[in-house]
Amino acid sequence: MTNSLNAQGFLETIKARRTIYGIGKEAVVSDQTIQSIIEEAIQHTPSAFNSQSARVVVLFGEHHDKLWDITTETLRKIVPQDSFEPTQQRMNGFKNGYATVLFFEDMAVVESLQQQFEAYKDNFPTWSQQSNGMLQLVIWTALEAEGLGANLQHYNPLIDDEVKQQWSIPATWKLIAQMPFGKKTVEPNEKEFKSVAEKVKFVK
């Protein structure tokens, strides 16, 4: 099968993906398109030993709102009340989005591989995280390609127990990250880059 997307086109899409905090609830694409993006991404993102240990839950509508209410109330218990307003505004910004992707790793899969391949036992948790990071990038970039803005958050493990209870998440699934997304209401600032020469070495 011939792929019509060349390397430059792929890299342009990667470059367009940015952290967008200004997101709104207006639908940009259909829920079916979003579902397709998630399903294709999780099927084709690589994983060590083809473990396929990544798991995803996508929260729409009132479920999305509930997640950020849970997070707000969890943080309210640990952030001083007299300085909570910036946190509240941040939570409101996430809740203003259209939906949220929750990223998990099924630790039962990781532990099974550790038992099967003793020599690599210490590596499997790291490889699991690396694969999940790739999945996050794939989904984030695909959402960007459809005109959606997204950002990546890490309120785990603070919200883990309540999230699992609220949405009947299996006990072996470990929450890794949360990605609220929606219609872009702001554009990102210019990004500063270190010199490529500081980061890459070519040996011929």
C-alpha positions in Angstrom: 0.0 0.0 0.0 1.4 3.4 -1.0 1.4 6.1 1.7 0.5 9.5 0.3 2.1 11.3 3.3 5.8 12.0 2.8 8.3 12.7 5.5 8.1 16.4 5.2 4.3 16.4 5.4 4.5 14.2 8.5 7.0 16.5 10.1 4.9 19.6 9.4 2.1 18.0 11.3 4.4 17.2 14.2 5.6 20.9 14.2 2.0 22.1 14.3 1.2 20.2 17.5 1.5 22.6 20.4 0.3 22.9 24.0 -3.1 24.7 23.8 -4.7 25.9 27.1 -7.5 27.8 25.5 -10.0 25.2 24.5 -13.8 25.3 24.1 -16.8 23.0 24.0 -17.9 23.6 20.4 -17.6 20.5 18.3 -14.9 20.7 15.6 -15.2 17.2 14.3 -17.7 14.4 15.0 -17.3 12.1 18.0 -17.0 9.2 15.5 -13.9 10.9 14.0 -12.4 11.2 17.5 -13.2 7.6 18.2 -11.5 6.6 14.9 -8.4 8.6 15.8 -8.1 6.9 19.2 -8.7 3.4 17.9 -6.2 3.7 15.1 -3.6 5.3 17.4 -3.8 2.6 20.0 -3.7 -0.2 17.4 -0.7 1.1 15.6 1.6 2.8 18.2 4.5 0.5 18.9 5.2 -1.2 22.2 8.1 -3.3 23.6 7.7 -7.0 22.8 4.4 -6.0 21.2 3.0 -5.9 24.7 0.1 -3.5 23.8 -0.2 -2.5 27.4 -1.6 1.0 26.8 -5.2 1.6 27.7 -7.3 4.7 27.0 -10.6 6.1 28.3 -12.2 9.0 26.5 -14.6 11.1 28.6 -17.2 13.2 26.7 -19.9 15.6 27.9 -20.8 15.4 31.6 -18.1 12.7 32.2 -15.5 15.2 31.0 -16.9 17.8 33.3 -17.0 15.4 36.2 -13.3 14.6 35.8 -12.3 18.2 36.3 -14.7 18.6 39.1 -13.0 15.6 40.8 -9.6 17.1 40.2 -10.7 20.6 41.4 -12.1 19.2 44.7 -9.0 17.0 45.2 -6.7 19.9 44.8 -8.9 22.1 47.0 -8.0 19.8 49.9 -4.2 20.4 49.5 -3.9 23.9 48.1 -4.3 26.8 50.6 -7.7 28.4 50.1 -6.2 31.9 50.0 -4.1 31.0 47.0 -6.6 28.6 45.3 -7.9 31.0 42.6 -5.2 30.3 40.0 -5.8 26.6 40.5 -9.5 27.1 40.1 -9.0 29.1 36.8 -6.7 26.4 35.5 -9.3 23.7 36.3 -12.0 25.8 34.7 -9.9 26.0 31.5 -9.6 22.2 31.3 -13.3 21.8 32.0 -14.1 24.3 29.2 -12.8 21.7 26.7 -14.8 19.3 24.7 -13.5 16.0 26.0 -10.6 14.4 27.8 -8.4 11.4 27.0 -7.2 9.4 30.0 -4.1 7.4 29.4 -3.4 4.2 31.4 -1.0 1.3 31.4 -2.2 -2.2 32.3 0.3 -3.2 34.9 -0.9 -6.8 34.7 0.6 -7.0 31.2 3.9 -5.4 32.3 4.2 -7.7 35.3 3.5 -10.7 33.1 6.3 -9.8 30.8 8.6 -9.3 33.8 7.9 -12.9 34.9 8.4 -14.2 31.4 11.6 -12.4 30.6 13.6 -12.2 33.8 16.7 -10.7 32.1 14.7 -7.6 31.1 12.6 -7.4 34.3 13.8 -3.9 35.3 13.3 -2.5 31.8 9.6 -3.3 31.2 8.2 -0.5 33.4 10.4 2.0 31.5 9.5 0.6 28.1 5.8 0.7 29.1 6.1 4.5 29.9 8.0 5.1 26.6 5.3 3.4 24.6 2.6 5.3 26.4 4.4 8.6 25.6 4.5 7.6 22.0 0.7 7.0 22.1 0.2 10.4 23.7 2.1 12.1 20.9 0.3 10.1 18.2 -3.2 11.1 19.5 -2.2 14.7 20.3 -0.8 15.1 16.8 -3.8 13.5 15.1 -6.2 15.8 17.1 -4.1 18.8 15.9 -4.4 17.6 12.3 -8.2 17.7 12.8 -8.0 21.3 14.1 -8.4 20.5 17.8 -6.2 22.0 20.5 -5.0 19.9 23.4 -2.7 19.9 26.4 -1.3 17.2 28.6 -1.7 17.0 32.4 -0.5 14.8 35.2 -2.8 14.9 38.2 -2.1 11.2 39.0 -1.8 9.7 41.5 -3.9 12.3 43.4 -7.1 11.5 41.5 -6.4 7.8 40.7 -8.7 6.2 43.2 -11.7 8.4 42.5 -11.3 8.1 38.7 -11.2 4.3 39.0 -14.3 4.2 41.2 -16.2 6.7 39.1 -15.7 5.0 35.7 -15.2 1.4 36.8 -11.6 1.3 35.7 -9.8 -2.1 36.3 -7.6 -2.2 39.3 -4.5 -3.1 37.2 -4.8 0.0 35.1 -2.3 2.7 36.2 -3.3 6.3 35.3 -0.4 8.0 33.4 -1.8 11.3 32.0 -4.8 13.3 31.1 -5.3 15.2 27.8 -8.2 17.7 27.7 -9.0 18.9 24.2 -11.4 21.0 22.3 -11.9 23.9 19.8 -8.9 26.2 19.9 -9.8 29.6 21.5 -6.2 30.9 21.6 -3.1 30.4 19.5 0.2 29.3 21.2 3.0 31.7 21.8 6.2 31.5 19.8 8.4 28.6 20.9 12.1 29.0 21.6 14.4 26.3 20.4 17.9 25.3 21.4 20.4 24.9 18.5 20.0 21.6 16.7 23.8 21.3 16.9 23.5 21.0 20.7 21.0 18.1 20.4 22.0 16.0 17.4 25.3 14.4 16.3 25.8 12.8 12.9 28.5 10.2 12.6 29.4 9.1 9.0 
